[in-house]
Amino acid sequence: MAEEAKWYVAHTYSGYENKVKESIEKTVENRGLEHMIMDVCVPMEDVIEKRGETEKIVQKKLFPGYVVIKMIMNEESWYVVRNTRGVTGFVGPGSKPVPLSDAEVKRMGVETARRESLKFAIGDLVEIKAGPMEGFSGNIEKMDEETGTLWVTVSMFGRETSVEINHTQVSQMA
């Protein structure tokens, strides 16, 4: 009987979310548990911070102190997560982890955020709207759909320069 992987929430020490994510991913890789623990994420959102006249897009944790894990719950996967440094336990009554419902997963945007494809294509002309390269424009030379990173070729001081930038910091030009 093949069990279906579900999303669970692990509680962590505040500020340890990314360390916990990396530790779990490393343990999964070292022990060959990819078939049990499929995904680990720290839900983030882009927030515009304003300091004086400058605006900056920064990533903030949606749920500080929590890591969301897609896994098949059994003794081994439970043990791996529970004994990861920085994890204080699973969300659920007592010591019994409770999976997130489909509605909760959808509301949190855990799966949709990762599958959302970029609205850009290689060769597109874009204008940089935020960050240190704000105001420059150029063509997209490379994209990483999973991370939302774009590499844009801009002309600076008469030279073509490749700039690595988040897709939220650019807009399409006509």
C-alpha positions as a Markdown table, in Angstrom:
| # | Residue | x | y | z |
|---|---|---|---|---|
| 1 | Met | 0.0 | 0.0 | 0.0 |
| 2 | Ala | 1.6 | 3.2 | -1.2 |
| 3 | Glu | 1.0 | 6.0 | 1.2 |
| 4 | Glu | 0.4 | 9.5 | -0.1 |
| 5 | Ala | 2.8 | 12.3 | 0.9 |
| 6 | Lys | 1.1 | 15.1 | 2.9 |
| 7 | Trp | 2.3 | 18.5 | 4.1 |
| 8 | Tyr | 3.2 | 18.8 | 7.8 |
| 9 | Val | 4.3 | 21.8 | 9.8 |
| 10 | Ala | 7.4 | 21.5 | 12.1 |
| 11 | His | 7.9 | 24.1 | 14.8 |
| 12 | Thr | 11.5 | 25.5 | 15.1 |
| 13 | Tyr | 13.4 | 27.9 | 17.2 |
| 14 | Ser | 12.9 | 31.4 | 15.8 |
| 15 | Gly | 15.6 | 32.3 | 13.3 |
| 16 | Tyr | 16.5 | 28.6 | 12.7 |
| 17 | Glu | 14.0 | 28.0 | 9.9 |
| 18 | Asn | 16.6 | 28.0 | 7.0 |
| 19 | Lys | 19.1 | 26.0 | 9.1 |
| 20 | Val | 16.5 | 23.4 | 9.8 |
| 21 | Lys | 15.5 | 23.3 | 6.1 |
| 22 | Glu | 19.1 | 22.8 | 5.1 |
| 23 | Ser | 19.7 | 20.1 | 7.8 |
| 24 | Ile | 16.6 | 18.1 | 6.8 |
| 25 | Glu | 17.5 | 18.3 | 3.1 |
| 26 | Lys | 21.1 | 17.2 | 3.8 |
| 27 | Thr | 19.9 | 14.3 | 6.0 |
| 28 | Val | 17.4 | 13.2 | 3.3 |
| 29 | Glu | 20.1 | 13.2 | 0.7 |
| 30 | Asn | 22.7 | 11.4 | 2.9 |
| 31 | Arg | 20.2 | 8.7 | 4.0 |
| 32 | Gly | 18.5 | 8.3 | 0.6 |
| 33 | Leu | 15.1 | 9.3 | 1.9 |
| 34 | Glu | 13.9 | 11.2 | -1.1 |
| 35 | His | 11.0 | 8.8 | -1.4 |
| 36 | Met | 9.7 | 9.7 | 2.1 |
| 37 | Ile | 10.6 | 13.4 | 2.5 |
| 38 | Met | 9.9 | 15.1 | -0.8 |
| 39 | Asp | 10.0 | 18.8 | -0.1 |
| 40 | Val | 11.0 | 21.2 | 2.7 |
| 41 | Cys | 10.2 | 24.9 | 2.5 |
| 42 | Val | 10.2 | 28.1 | 4.5 |
| 43 | Pro | 7.2 | 30.1 | 3.1 |
| 44 | Met | 8.4 | 33.5 | 2.1 |
| 45 | Glu | 6.7 | 36.6 | 0.6 |
| 46 | Asp | 8.2 | 39.7 | -1.1 |
| 47 | Val | 7.6 | 42.9 | 0.9 |
| 48 | Ile | 8.5 | 46.4 | -0.2 |
| 49 | Glu | 10.4 | 48.2 | 2.5 |
| 50 | Lys | 10.6 | 52.0 | 2.2 |
| 51 | Arg | 13.6 | 53.9 | 3.7 |
| 52 | Gly | 13.4 | 57.5 | 3.0 |
| 53 | Glu | 13.0 | 57.8 | -0.8 |
| 54 | Thr | 14.3 | 54.4 | -1.7 |
| 55 | Glu | 12.1 | 51.3 | -2.0 |
| 56 | Lys | 13.6 | 47.8 | -1.6 |
| 57 | Ile | 12.0 | 44.4 | -2.1 |
| 58 | Val | 12.9 | 42.1 | 0.7 |
| 59 | Gln | 11.8 | 38.5 | 1.5 |
| 60 | Lys | 10.1 | 38.0 | 4.8 |
| 61 | Lys | 9.0 | 34.7 | 6.4 |
| 62 | Leu | 5.3 | 34.2 | 6.2 |
| 63 | Phe | 5.3 | 32.0 | 9.3 |
| 64 | Pro | 8.4 | 32.7 | 11.5 |
| 65 | Gly | 9.3 | 29.7 | 13.6 |
| 66 | Tyr | 7.8 | 27.1 | 11.2 |
| 67 | Val | 9.0 | 24.9 | 8.4 |
| 68 | Val | 6.6 | 23.1 | 6.0 |
| 69 | Ile | 7.5 | 19.6 | 5.0 |
| 70 | Lys | 5.9 | 17.3 | 2.3 |
| 71 | Met | 6.5 | 13.8 | 3.5 |
| 72 | Ile | 5.1 | 10.4 | 4.0 |
| 73 | Met | 4.7 | 10.1 | 7.8 |
| 74 | Asn | 6.2 | 7.0 | 9.3 |
| 75 | Glu | 8.6 | 6.2 | 12.1 |
| 76 | Glu | 11.7 | 6.9 | 10.1 |
| 77 | Ser | 10.6 | 10.2 | 8.5 |
| 78 | Trp | 9.1 | 11.4 | 11.9 |
| 79 | Tyr | 12.4 | 10.5 | 13.6 |
| 80 | Val | 14.5 | 12.4 | 11.0 |
| 81 | Val | 12.5 | 15.6 | 11.3 |
| 82 | Arg | 11.9 | 15.4 | 15.0 |
| 83 | Asn | 15.6 | 14.9 | 15.8 |
| 84 | Thr | 16.9 | 17.7 | 13.5 |
| 85 | Arg | 18.7 | 20.4 | 15.5 |
| 86 | Gly | 16.4 | 23.4 | 15.9 |
| 87 | Val | 13.1 | 21.5 | 15.6 |
| 88 | Thr | 10.9 | 21.6 | 18.7 |
| 89 | Gly | 8.2 | 19.4 | 17.4 |
| 90 | Phe | 5.3 | 19.0 | 14.9 |
| 91 | Val | 2.1 | 21.1 | 14.9 |
| 92 | Gly | -0.7 | 18.9 | 16.2 |
| 93 | Pro | -2.2 | 17.7 | 19.4 |
| 94 | Gly | 0.3 | 16.2 | 21.8 |
| 95 | Ser | 3.0 | 14.5 | 19.9 |
| 96 | Lys | 0.8 | 13.4 | 16.9 |
| 97 | Pro | 1.6 | 15.4 | 13.8 |
| 98 | Val | -1.5 | 16.5 | 11.8 |
| 99 | Pro | -1.2 | 17.0 | 8.1 |
| 100 | Leu | -2.4 | 20.2 | 6.5 |
| 101 | Ser | -5.7 | 20.1 | 4.6 |
| 102 | Asp | -5.8 | 20.8 | 0.9 |
| 103 | Ala | -7.5 | 24.1 | 1.7 |
| 104 | Glu | -4.7 | 25.1 | 4.1 |
| 105 | Val | -2.0 | 24.1 | 1.6 |
| 106 | Lys | -3.7 | 26.2 | -1.0 |
| 107 | Arg | -4.2 | 29.2 | 1.3 |
| 108 | Met | -0.6 | 29.1 | 2.4 |
| 109 | Gly | 0.5 | 29.0 | -1.2 |
| 110 | Val | 3.2 | 26.4 | -0.5 |
| 111 | Glu | 2.7 | 24.4 | -3.7 |
| 112 | Thr | 1.4 | 27.1 | -6.0 |
| 113 | Ala | 4.2 | 29.5 | -5.3 |
| 114 | Arg | 6.7 | 26.9 | -6.4 |
| 115 | Arg | 4.8 | 26.0 | -9.6 |
| 116 | Glu | 4.0 | 29.5 | -10.7 |
| 117 | Ser | 5.8 | 30.0 | -14.0 |
| 118 | Leu | 7.5 | 33.2 | -14.8 |
| 119 | Lys | 5.7 | 35.5 | -17.1 |
| 120 | Phe | 9.0 | 36.2 | -19.0 |
| 121 | Ala | 10.9 | 34.5 | -21.7 |
| 122 | Ile | 14.6 | 34.5 | -22.7 |
| 123 | Gly | 15.2 | 37.5 | -25.0 |
| 124 | Asp | 12.4 | 39.6 | -23.5 |
| 125 | Leu | 13.2 | 43.3 | -22.9 |
| 126 | Val | 12.7 | 44.3 | -19.3 |
| 127 | Glu | 13.1 | 47.3 | -17.1 |
| 128 | Ile | 14.6 | 46.9 | -13.6 |
| 129 | Lys | 12.1 | 48.5 | -11.2 |
| 130 | Ala | 13.9 | 47.9 | -7.8 |
| 131 | Gly | 17.3 | 47.4 | -6.3 |
| 132 | Pro | 20.7 | 48.9 | -7.1 |
| 133 | Met | 20.2 | 48.5 | -10.9 |
| 134 | Glu | 16.8 | 50.3 | -10.8 |
| 135 | Gly | 16.2 | 52.3 | -14.0 |
| 136 | Phe | 18.4 | 50.0 | -16.2 |
| 137 | Ser | 16.8 | 48.0 | -19.0 |
| 138 | Gly | 18.0 | 45.0 | -20.9 |
| 139 | Asn | 17.3 | 41.6 | -22.3 |
| 140 | Ile | 16.8 | 38.4 | -20.3 |
| 141 | Glu | 19.6 | 36.0 | -21.2 |
| 142 | Lys | 18.9 | 33.2 | -18.7 |
| 143 | Met | 16.1 | 32.2 | -16.2 |
| 144 | Asp | 15.7 | 29.9 | -13.2 |
| 145 | Glu | 12.0 | 29.2 | -12.9 |
| 146 | Glu | 12.3 | 27.4 | -9.5 |
| 147 | Thr | 14.0 | 30.4 | -7.7 |
| 148 | Gly | 12.5 | 33.1 | -9.8 |
| 149 | Thr | 15.9 | 34.4 | -10.7 |
| 150 | Leu | 16.6 | 36.2 | -14.0 |
| 151 | Trp | 19.9 | 37.1 | -15.6 |
| 152 | Val | 19.5 | 40.4 | -17.6 |
| 153 | Thr | 22.1 | 41.8 | -19.9 |
| 154 | Val | 22.3 | 45.6 | -19.3 |
| 155 | Ser | 24.6 | 48.2 | -20.9 |
| 156 | Met | 26.7 | 50.0 | -18.4 |
| 157 | Phe | 29.5 | 52.4 | -19.3 |
| 158 | Gly | 29.3 | 51.2 | -22.9 |
| 159 | Arg | 29.8 | 47.5 | -21.9 |
| 160 | Glu | 27.3 | 44.6 | -21.8 |
| 161 | Thr | 27.0 | 43.3 | -18.2 |
| 162 | Ser | 25.0 | 40.4 | -16.9 |
| 163 | Val | 22.9 | 41.2 | -13.8 |
| 164 | Glu | 21.3 | 38.6 | -11.5 |
| 165 | Ile | 17.9 | 39.8 | -10.3 |
| 166 | Asn | 14.6 | 38.5 | -8.8 |
| 167 | His | 11.7 | 38.4 | -11.3 |
| 168 | Thr | 9.7 | 40.6 | -8.9 |
| 169 | Gln | 12.1 | 43.5 | -9.5 |
| 170 | Val | 11.5 | 43.8 | -13.2 |
| 171 | Ser | 8.7 | 44.7 | -15.6 |
| 172 | Gln | 8.1 | 43.8 | -19.2 |
| 173 | Met | 8.8 | 46.6 | -21.7 |
| 174 | Ala | 6.7 | 46.9 | -24.9 |
